[in-house]
């Protein structure tokens, strides 16, 4: 009769590692194989507290900035502020909207003015420009105050004007958040739940605000107002909304019914007039100058690229940032389902898909991303930028890349392996020959580290080939070291070698050009030149006259060095 399997394994262990079993027979520890050992609680010491304190670095956050107006002149009154600070009681960051107090007497006065205005409105605010609406409201307030002999101190009259414009021409108490260019998303999850704002500084991420709806009728009314601003309707029988506000922000909302158990809810994906640039990426340490100089060369030489990552990783921000490296004379066609890209290029055709008209999208008028991609070929673009590829549009994009067009896009996948699975299975299902038209893959992630969130490039992979049996042949150029939070060069670049060989240049010339571009990027960060138009202008001027830009860079750094030498003497 054969011995029990457990006894046999035990004997084999003893033969291999006899020293581990000398003093124990029954209480020996079981070999659990590779992986992380689950620890016992251990002794609680002061070191435990110190290590926990080292992890948390948000408790000292306390910043404020103006929202209304966003960029006040000297001496101009600010009516709404953003105040982001640590809340000890709740143990988290809180985003507070700070607005002027009306006081009980002025609240009654404001309610009376609002009631009169609602009865006497003879205008549709949705048809007016923002400036026209505000001017109309100011005149209306003055007329009502004079006609009904309402007594308001002059300083309070300005506050009344602010709230009137906020509530009638804007989106009510949500308007200050809509004014914040640092906010990417605004989420209301239901009745009695704080509104959350997703800050584009990855250190903050999703933050609870001091705004919420506690009255179901008011929340339902606000969701209906959102639908009206989007030019759509929403009702109990058709409770879902997917539309765009006049400023381009995307709205998804659900009206309170049996399908929305916590009440009406909505999410607003903000359209940013001032998108992130390579200099923002350096400030947030998402990329360094060395990596960006490499990407600058890649984009300039019309190499196709995919940015891959999970939700909230910053894929679209990366796409927009890298698109600034495109030469100004090149023709660009961008295709999105939500208008998020913002480029300074004149030779740029931005296109956005749309759903069909009527209660059912199938009623006609639908224009899909597939339709736009197919038509873009007739526009003879040199660069095709697709906001995100999910299905059939990926196949069309790769076909266009195979015909010589440069493609830039994003895709939802958190690793190179997962990305390959998505590209080679339904609904995308690309052939090996089409995958080989891709030159570079960036994998980006949002990581919790030290009590806060950071966005890091997990790897930059040059695609050298693809085989169904062997898989992807990728050359990783850059990688991220989590131990010291630094980027490391994994391998020399084969794409840069191809660029040098095709141009008949020495490799030393390519290295020199990379260094020059690093200097330009470091200079822009030093000078805090971050606006996308200004960054785009410097990149454009570098293409036409690199010497003049490098002279500026040299003057700045040389003067700084001279100051250091003087201080040191």
C-alpha positions as CSV (number, residue, x, y, z in Angstrom):
1,X,0.0,0.0,0.0
2,X,1.5,3.4,-1.0
3,X,2.2,5.9,1.8
4,X,-0.1,8.9,2.2
5,X,0.8,11.8,-0.1
6,X,1.3,14.3,2.8
7,X,3.9,12.0,4.4
8,X,5.7,11.5,1.1
9,X,5.9,15.2,0.5
10,X,7.2,15.7,4.1
11,X,10.0,13.2,3.6
12,X,11.0,14.8,0.3
13,X,11.2,18.2,2.1
14,X,13.4,16.7,4.8
15,X,15.7,15.2,2.3
16,X,16.1,18.5,0.5
17,X,16.3,20.9,3.5
18,X,17.2,18.7,6.6
19,X,18.3,21.6,8.7
20,X,14.9,23.2,8.7
21,X,13.3,20.2,10.3
22,X,15.8,19.2,13.1
23,X,13.9,20.7,16.1
24,X,10.3,20.3,14.9
25,X,8.3,17.3,13.9
26,X,4.6,18.2,14.4
27,X,4.8,22.0,14.5
28,X,6.7,22.5,11.3
29,X,5.6,25.4,9.1
30,X,3.9,24.4,5.8
31,X,5.6,25.5,2.6
32,X,3.0,27.7,0.9
33,X,5.0,28.2,-2.3
34,X,5.9,31.5,-4.0
35,X,4.1,34.8,-3.1
36,X,3.7,37.1,-0.2
37,X,3.6,35.5,3.2
38,X,0.5,36.6,5.3
39,X,2.0,37.9,8.6
40,X,0.9,37.4,12.2
41,X,-0.2,40.6,14.0
42,X,3.2,41.0,15.7
43,X,4.1,43.5,18.4
44,X,2.7,47.0,18.4
45,X,5.5,49.5,18.7
46,X,6.1,53.2,18.1
47,X,7.8,52.3,14.9
48,X,4.4,51.2,13.6
49,X,3.0,54.7,14.2
50,X,6.1,56.3,12.6
51,X,5.8,54.2,9.5
52,X,2.1,55.0,9.2
53,X,2.8,58.8,9.5
54,X,5.4,58.5,6.8
55,X,2.8,57.2,4.4
56,X,0.4,60.2,4.9
57,X,1.4,63.4,3.3
58,X,-1.9,65.1,2.6
59,X,-2.6,66.5,6.1
60,X,-0.7,69.7,5.4
61,X,-2.7,70.5,2.2
62,X,-4.4,73.9,2.5
63,X,-4.8,75.8,-0.8
64,X,-7.2,78.4,-2.0
65,X,-7.8,79.9,-5.5
66,X,-10.4,82.1,-7.1
67,X,-13.3,80.7,-9.2
68,X,-15.5,83.7,-9.9
69,X,-13.8,85.4,-11.5
70,X,-11.1,82.9,-12.3
71,X,-8.4,85.4,-13.0
72,X,-9.3,88.6,-11.0
73,X,-7.7,91.9,-11.7
74,X,-6.0,93.7,-8.8
75,X,-8.6,94.9,-6.4
76,X,-11.5,93.0,-8.1
77,X,-14.0,91.3,-5.8
78,X,-13.9,87.5,-5.8
79,X,-17.3,86.0,-5.2
80,X,-16.4,82.3,-5.1
81,X,-13.2,80.5,-3.9
82,X,-12.0,76.9,-4.0
83,X,-10.5,75.9,-0.6
84,X,-8.9,72.4,-0.5
85,X,-7.9,71.3,2.9
86,X,-7.5,68.3,5.2
87,X,-10.4,67.5,7.4
88,X,-9.2,65.8,10.6
89,X,-12.7,64.6,11.7
90,X,-13.4,62.9,8.4
91,X,-9.8,61.9,7.7
92,X,-9.7,63.0,4.1
93,X,-9.3,66.0,1.8
94,X,-12.4,68.3,1.4
95,X,-13.1,70.7,-1.4
96,X,-15.1,73.7,-0.1
97,X,-16.8,76.3,-2.2
98,X,-16.6,79.6,-0.4
99,X,-19.2,82.2,-1.4
100,X,-20.4,85.4,0.3
101,X,-23.1,85.1,3.0
102,X,-26.4,86.8,2.3
103,X,-27.8,86.8,5.8
104,X,-31.5,86.1,6.6
105,X,-32.8,89.5,5.5
106,X,-31.0,89.4,2.2
107,X,-32.1,85.8,1.6
108,X,-35.7,87.0,1.8
109,X,-35.0,89.9,-0.5
110,X,-33.2,87.6,-3.0
111,X,-36.2,85.1,-2.9
112,X,-38.5,88.0,-3.7
113,X,-36.4,89.2,-6.6
114,X,-36.2,85.7,-8.0
115,X,-40.0,85.2,-7.8
116,X,-40.5,88.5,-9.7
117,X,-37.9,87.6,-12.3
118,X,-39.4,84.2,-13.0
119,X,-42.9,85.7,-13.6
120,X,-41.5,88.4,-15.9
121,X,-38.9,86.5,-18.0
122,X,-39.3,87.1,-21.7
123,X,-36.1,85.4,-22.9
124,X,-34.5,82.0,-23.3
125,X,-31.1,81.9,-21.7
126,X,-30.0,78.9,-23.7
127,X,-30.1,81.0,-26.8
128,X,-27.9,83.7,-25.4
129,X,-24.1,84.0,-25.1
130,X,-22.8,84.0,-21.5
131,X,-22.0,87.8,-21.7
132,X,-25.4,88.7,-23.1
133,X,-27.2,86.7,-20.4
134,X,-25.3,88.3,-17.6
135,X,-25.9,91.8,-19.0
136,X,-29.6,91.1,-19.4
137,X,-29.8,89.9,-15.7
138,X,-28.0,92.9,-14.3
139,X,-30.4,95.2,-16.1
140,X,-33.4,93.1,-15.0
141,X,-32.3,93.3,-11.3
142,X,-31.8,97.1,-11.4
143,X,-35.2,97.5,-13.0
144,X,-36.9,95.3,-10.4
145,X,-35.2,97.0,-7.5
146,X,-36.2,100.4,-8.7
147,X,-39.8,99.4,-9.7
148,X,-40.6,97.7,-6.4
149,X,-38.6,100.1,-4.2
150,X,-36.5,97.3,-2.8
151,X,-33.9,98.6,-0.4
152,X,-30.5,96.9,-0.9
153,X,-27.1,98.3,0.2
154,X,-24.8,98.7,-2.8
155,X,-22.3,96.1,-1.6
156,X,-25.1,93.6,-1.1
157,X,-26.6,94.5,-4.5
158,X,-23.4,93.1,-6.1
159,X,-23.8,89.9,-4.1
160,X,-27.4,89.6,-5.3
161,X,-26.3,90.1,-8.9
162,X,-23.7,87.3,-8.4
163,X,-26.3,84.8,-7.1
164,X,-28.8,85.8,-9.8
165,X,-26.3,85.2,-12.6
166,X,-25.1,82.0,-10.9
167,X,-28.7,80.6,-10.6
168,X,-30.3,81.8,-13.9
169,X,-27.4,81.9,-16.4
170,X,-25.3,79.3,-14.8
171,X,-25.9,75.9,-13.1
172,X,-26.8,77.2,-9.7
173,X,-24.7,76.1,-6.8
174,X,-22.7,73.8,-9.1
175,X,-21.5,76.8,-11.2
176,X,-18.3,77.6,-9.2
177,X,-17.2,73.9,-9.7
178,X,-17.9,74.3,-13.4
179,X,-15.6,77.4,-13.4
180,X,-12.7,75.4,-11.9
181,X,-10.3,74.5,-14.7
182,X,-8.6,72.1,-12.4
183,X,-11.7,69.9,-12.1
184,X,-12.1,67.0,-14.6
185,X,-15.3,65.4,-13.4
186,X,-18.2,66.3,-11.2
187,X,-20.3,63.5,-9.7
188,X,-23.6,63.5,-7.8
189,X,-24.4,60.0,-6.7
190,X,-27.9,60.8,-5.3
191,X,-29.9,62.5,-2.6
192,X,-28.1,63.5,0.6
193,X,-24.7,62.4,-0.8
194,X,-21.9,65.0,-1.1
195,X,-20.9,65.9,-4.6
196,X,-17.4,64.7,-5.6
197,X,-15.0,66.6,-7.8
198,X,-12.1,64.8,-9.6
199,X,-9.1,67.1,-9.5
200,X,-6.6,66.9,-12.3
201,X,-3.7,67.0,-9.9
202,X,-3.2,63.3,-9.4
203,X,-2.1,64.0,-5.8
204,X,-5.7,64.9,-4.9
205,X,-7.8,62.7,-7.2
206,X,-11.5,62.4,-6.2
207,X,-12.4,64.9,-3.4
208,X,-15.6,65.3,-1.4
209,X,-17.1,68.8,-1.7
210,X,-19.4,70.8,0.7
211,X,-22.2,70.7,-1.9
212,X,-25.1,68.3,-1.9
213,X,-28.9,68.1,-2.6
214,X,-31.2,67.2,0.3
215,X,-34.5,67.9,-1.4
216,X,-35.6,65.3,-4.1
217,X,-37.7,67.9,-6.0
218,X,-34.8,70.3,-6.2
219,X,-32.4,67.5,-7.4
220,X,-34.9,66.3,-10.0
221,X,-35.4,69.9,-11.2
222,X,-31.7,70.3,-11.6
223,X,-31.3,67.1,-13.7
224,X,-34.1,68.4,-15.9
225,X,-32.3,71.7,-16.2
226,X,-29.2,69.8,-17.3
227,X,-31.2,68.0,-20.0
228,X,-32.6,71.3,-21.2
229,X,-29.1,72.8,-21.4
230,X,-28.0,69.8,-23.4
231,X,-31.0,70.4,-25.8
232,X,-32.6,67.1,-24.8
233,X,-35.5,65.8,-22.7
234,X,-35.7,63.5,-19.7
235,X,-38.7,62.0,-18.0
236,X,-40.0,59.1,-15.9
237,X,-40.7,57.1,-19.0
238,X,-37.3,58.0,-20.5
239,X,-35.1,58.6,-17.5
240,X,-31.6,58.4,-19.0
241,X,-29.6,61.4,-20.4
242,X,-26.5,61.4,-22.4
243,X,-25.7,64.8,-23.9
244,X,-23.3,67.8,-24.1
245,X,-23.5,71.2,-22.5
246,X,-22.9,74.3,-24.6
247,X,-19.3,74.5,-23.4
248,X,-18.7,70.9,-24.6
249,X,-18.8,69.2,-21.2
250,X,-20.4,65.7,-21.4
251,X,-23.4,64.9,-19.2
252,X,-24.7,61.5,-18.1
253,X,-27.7,61.6,-15.8
254,X,-30.5,59.4,-14.5
255,X,-33.8,60.9,-13.3
256,X,-35.2,59.5,-10.0
257,X,-37.2,56.4,-10.8
258,X,-37.3,52.8,-9.7
259,X,-33.9,52.4,-11.5
260,X,-32.2,55.1,-9.5
261,X,-32.5,53.9,-5.9
262,X,-30.7,56.8,-4.3
263,X,-32.5,59.4,-6.3
264,X,-31.5,61.4,-9.4
265,X,-27.8,61.3,-10.2
266,X,-25.4,62.8,-12.7
267,X,-21.8,62.9,-13.8
268,X,-20.4,65.9,-15.8
269,X,-17.1,65.3,-17.7
270,X,-15.7,68.8,-17.8
271,X,-14.4,70.2,-21.1
272,X,-11.1,71.9,-20.3
273,X,-10.2,75.1,-22.2
274,X,-6.7,74.7,-20.8
275,X,-5.5,71.1,-21.2
276,X,-2.5,69.5,-19.6
277,X,0.8,70.0,-21.5
278,X,4.2,68.2,-21.3
279,X,5.2,70.8,-18.7
280,X,2.3,69.8,-16.4
281,X,3.4,66.2,-16.8
282,X,6.9,67.2,-15.6
283,X,5.4,69.2,-12.6
284,X,3.3,66.1,-11.6
285,X,6.4,63.8,-12.2
286,X,4.3,61.8,-14.6
287,X,7.2,62.1,-17.1
288,X,10.6,63.6,-17.0
289,X,12.4,65.7,-19.7
290,X,14.4,62.7,-21.0
291,X,11.3,60.7,-21.7
292,X,9.4,63.6,-23.2
293,X,12.3,64.5,-25.5
294,X,12.1,60.9,-26.7
295,X,8.4,61.2,-27.3
296,X,8.9,64.5,-29.1
297,X,11.2,62.8,-31.6
298,X,8.7,59.9,-32.0
299,X,5.7,62.1,-32.7
300,X,7.6,64.5,-35.0
301,X,8.7,61.6,-37.2
302,X,5.2,60.4,-37.6
303,X,5.3,57.2,-35.6
304,X,1.9,55.6,-34.6
305,X,1.2,55.2,-30.9
306,X,-1.4,53.8,-28.4
307,X,-1.7,55.1,-24.9
308,X,-3.0,52.3,-22.7
309,X,-4.4,52.4,-19.2
310,X,-7.3,52.0,-16.9
311,X,-10.1,54.5,-16.1
312,X,-8.6,57.7,-14.5
313,X,-5.1,56.9,-15.5
314,X,-4.8,60.0,-17.6
315,X,-4.8,58.5,-21.1
316,X,-6.6,61.4,-22.9
317,X,-4.4,64.0,-21.1
318,X,-1.4,62.1,-22.3
319,X,-2.8,62.0,-25.9
320,X,-3.4,65.8,-25.9
321,X,0.0,66.5,-24.3
322,X,1.9,64.5,-27.0
323,X,-0.1,65.9,-29.8
324,X,1.5,69.3,-29.1
325,X,4.7,67.8,-30.6
326,X,3.2,67.6,-34.0
327,X,4.8,70.0,-36.5
328,X,2.5,73.0,-37.2
329,X,2.2,72.5,-41.0
330,X,0.9,68.9,-40.7
331,X,-2.8,68.2,-41.2
332,X,-4.5,66.6,-38.2
333,X,-8.0,65.1,-38.0
334,X,-9.2,64.2,-34.6
335,X,-12.3,62.0,-33.9
336,X,-13.9,61.7,-30.5
337,X,-17.2,60.8,-29.0
338,X,-16.7,63.5,-26.3
339,X,-14.8,66.7,-27.3
340,X,-11.8,66.6,-25.0
341,X,-8.8,67.3,-27.2
342,X,-7.5,70.9,-27.4
343,X,-4.7,71.7,-29.9
344,X,-3.1,75.0,-31.0
345,X,-2.6,73.8,-34.6
346,X,-4.5,75.8,-37.3
347,X,-4.3,72.8,-39.7
348,X,-6.6,70.7,-37.4
349,X,-10.1,69.3,-38.1
350,X,-11.8,68.3,-34.9
351,X,-14.8,66.0,-35.4
352,X,-17.2,64.5,-32.8
353,X,-19.7,61.6,-33.2
354,X,-23.3,62.1,-32.3
355,X,-26.3,59.9,-31.4
356,X,-29.4,59.7,-33.5
357,X,-32.4,62.1,-33.1
358,X,-35.5,61.2,-31.2
359,X,-36.1,58.9,-28.2
360,X,-34.4,56.1,-30.0
361,X,-30.9,56.4,-31.5
362,X,-32.0,54.3,-34.4
363,X,-34.5,56.9,-35.6
364,X,-31.8,58.5,-37.8
365,X,-29.1,61.1,-37.8
366,X,-26.6,59.0,-36.0
367,X,-22.9,59.6,-36.9
368,X,-20.6,57.1,-35.4
369,X,-16.8,57.2,-34.9
370,X,-16.6,54.5,-37.6
371,X,-18.4,56.8,-40.1
372,X,-16.0,59.7,-39.3
373,X,-12.9,57.5,-39.5
374,X,-13.9,56.2,-43.0
375,X,-14.6,59.7,-44.2
376,X,-11.4,61.1,-42.8
377,X,-9.4,59.3,-45.5
378,X,-10.8,61.7,-48.1
379,X,-9.5,64.6,-46.0
380,X,-5.9,63.5,-46.6
381,X,-4.7,63.9,-43.0
382,X,-1.1,63.2,-42.0
383,X,-2.1,62.5,-38.4
384,X,-5.4,60.8,-37.3
385,X,-6.1,61.2,-33.6
386,X,-8.9,59.0,-32.1
387,X,-10.0,59.7,-28.6
388,X,-10.4,56.0,-27.7
389,X,-10.7,52.8,-29.7
390,X,-13.0,50.1,-28.4
391,X,-14.3,48.1,-31.3
392,X,-14.8,48.5,-35.1
393,X,-13.1,51.9,-35.1
394,X,-9.8,50.3,-34.0
395,X,-9.8,48.1,-37.1
396,X,-10.4,51.1,-39.3
397,X,-7.7,53.1,-37.6
398,X,-5.1,50.4,-38.0
399,X,-6.1,50.0,-41.7
400,X,-5.4,53.7,-42.2
401,X,-2.1,53.3,-40.4
402,X,-1.3,50.5,-42.8
403,X,-1.8,52.9,-45.7
404,X,0.7,55.4,-44.3
405,X,-1.2,57.6,-42.0
406,X,0.1,58.3,-38.5
407,X,-2.4,57.2,-35.8
408,X,-2.5,58.3,-32.2
409,X,-5.1,56.9,-29.8
410,X,-6.0,55.5,-26.4
411,X,-7.3,52.1,-25.3
412,X,-8.5,50.7,-22.0
413,X,-6.0,48.0,-20.9
414,X,-3.7,48.0,-17.8
415,X,-0.7,46.1,-19.2
416,X,1.0,45.2,-22.5
417,X,-0.4,41.6,-22.3
418,X,-4.0,42.8,-21.7
419,X,-3.6,45.3,-24.6
420,X,-2.5,42.5,-26.9
421,X,-5.5,40.4,-25.8
422,X,-7.9,43.2,-26.6
423,X,-6.3,43.9,-30.0
424,X,-6.3,40.3,-31.1
425,X,-9.8,39.2,-29.9
426,X,-13.3,40.3,-30.6
427,X,-14.6,42.9,-31.2
428,X,-11.3,44.3,-32.5
429,X,-9.6,41.2,-33.7
430,X,-6.6,42.6,-35.6
431,X,-4.4,40.5,-37.8
432,X,-0.6,40.3,-37.1
433,X,0.2,42.5,-40.1
434,X,-2.0,45.3,-38.8
435,X,-0.6,45.1,-35.3
436,X,2.9,45.6,-36.8
437,X,1.8,49.0,-38.1
438,X,1.9,50.2,-34.5
439,X,5.3,51.7,-33.5
440,X,5.0,52.5,-29.8
441,X,2.8,51.6,-26.8
442,X,2.6,53.6,-23.6
443,X,1.2,52.0,-20.5
444,X,0.1,54.5,-17.9
445,X,-1.4,53.8,-14.4
446,X,-2.9,55.7,-11.5
447,X,-1.2,54.3,-8.4
448,X,-1.8,54.9,-4.7
449,X,1.5,55.6,-3.1
450,X,2.3,57.1,0.3
451,X,-1.3,58.1,1.1
452,X,-1.9,59.9,-2.2
453,X,-2.3,59.1,-5.9
454,X,0.2,59.5,-8.6
455,X,0.2,58.8,-12.3
456,X,3.2,57.1,-13.7
457,X,4.3,55.6,-17.1
458,X,4.7,51.9,-16.4
459,X,6.5,51.3,-19.7
460,X,7.2,52.6,-23.2
461,X,7.4,49.7,-25.6
462,X,8.6,49.9,-29.2
463,X,6.8,47.3,-31.4
464,X,9.2,45.3,-33.6
465,X,6.9,42.6,-34.7
466,X,4.0,40.3,-33.8
467,X,3.5,36.5,-34.2
468,X,0.4,34.6,-33.3
469,X,2.3,31.8,-31.7
470,X,5.2,33.8,-30.1
471,X,3.2,36.9,-29.3
472,X,4.5,40.5,-29.3
473,X,8.1,41.4,-30.0
474,X,8.5,44.6,-27.9
475,X,11.6,46.6,-27.0
476,X,11.0,48.3,-23.7
477,X,12.8,51.6,-23.7
478,X,11.6,53.2,-20.5
479,X,10.3,51.6,-17.3
480,X,9.3,52.9,-13.8
481,X,11.2,51.8,-10.7
482,X,8.6,51.8,-7.8
483,X,11.4,51.5,-5.1
484,X,12.7,55.1,-5.7
485,X,9.9,56.4,-7.9
486,X,12.2,57.1,-10.8
487,X,12.3,56.2,-14.5
488,X,15.0,54.0,-15.9
489,X,16.2,53.3,-19.4
490,X,15.7,49.6,-20.1
491,X,17.0,49.3,-23.6
492,X,18.4,51.5,-26.4
493,X,15.8,52.8,-28.8
494,X,15.4,50.9,-32.1
495,X,13.0,53.5,-33.5
496,X,15.6,56.3,-33.0
497,X,18.1,54.0,-34.8
498,X,15.6,53.7,-37.7
499,X,15.1,57.5,-37.8
500,X,18.9,58.0,-37.8
501,X,19.5,55.4,-40.5
502,X,16.7,56.7,-42.7
503,X,18.0,60.3,-42.4
504,X,21.6,59.3,-42.9
505,X,22.6,60.8,-39.5
506,X,25.1,59.7,-37.0
507,X,23.7,58.4,-33.7
508,X,25.6,61.1,-31.9
509,X,23.5,63.7,-33.8
510,X,20.3,62.1,-32.6
511,X,21.6,62.1,-29.0
512,X,22.6,65.8,-29.3
513,X,19.1,66.6,-30.6
514,X,17.5,64.7,-27.7
515,X,19.7,66.7,-25.2
516,X,18.7,70.0,-26.9
517,X,15.0,69.2,-26.5
518,X,15.5,68.2,-22.9
519,X,17.0,71.7,-22.3
520,X,14.0,73.3,-23.9
521,X,11.6,71.3,-21.8
522,X,13.5,72.0,-18.6
523,X,13.6,75.7,-19.5
524,X,9.8,75.8,-20.0
525,X,9.3,74.1,-16.6
526,X,11.8,76.6,-15.0
527,X,9.8,79.5,-16.5
528,X,6.5,77.8,-15.8
529,X,5.3,78.1,-19.4
530,X,2.4,75.7,-19.2
531,X,-0.5,77.1,-21.3
532,X,-1.0,74.8,-24.3
533,X,-0.9,77.6,-26.8
534,X,2.3,79.0,-25.4
535,X,3.9,75.6,-25.2
536,X,2.7,74.8,-28.8
537,X,4.2,78.2,-30.0
538,X,7.6,77.4,-28.5
539,X,7.6,73.9,-30.1
540,X,6.5,75.4,-33.4
541,X,9.3,78.0,-33.2
542,X,11.8,75.4,-32.3
543,X,11.0,73.5,-35.5
544,X,11.5,76.7,-37.7
545,X,14.4,78.2,-35.8
546,X,15.9,76.0,-33.1
547,X,18.9,78.2,-32.6
548,X,16.9,81.2,-31.4
549,X,15.0,79.1,-28.9
550,X,18.2,77.5,-27.6
551,X,19.8,80.9,-27.2
552,X,16.8,81.9,-25.0
553,X,17.3,78.7,-23.0
554,X,21.0,79.4,-22.7
555,X,20.5,83.0,-21.6
556,X,18.2,81.9,-18.8
557,X,20.3,79.1,-17.4
558,X,23.6,81.1,-17.8
559,X,22.2,84.0,-15.9
560,X,21.0,81.7,-13.1
561,X,24.4,80.1,-13.0
562,X,26.0,83.5,-12.8
563,X,23.8,84.4,-9.8
564,X,24.7,81.2,-8.1
565,X,28.4,81.9,-8.7
566,X,28.0,85.5,-7.3
567,X,26.1,84.2,-4.2
568,X,28.8,81.6,-3.7
569,X,31.6,84.2,-3.8
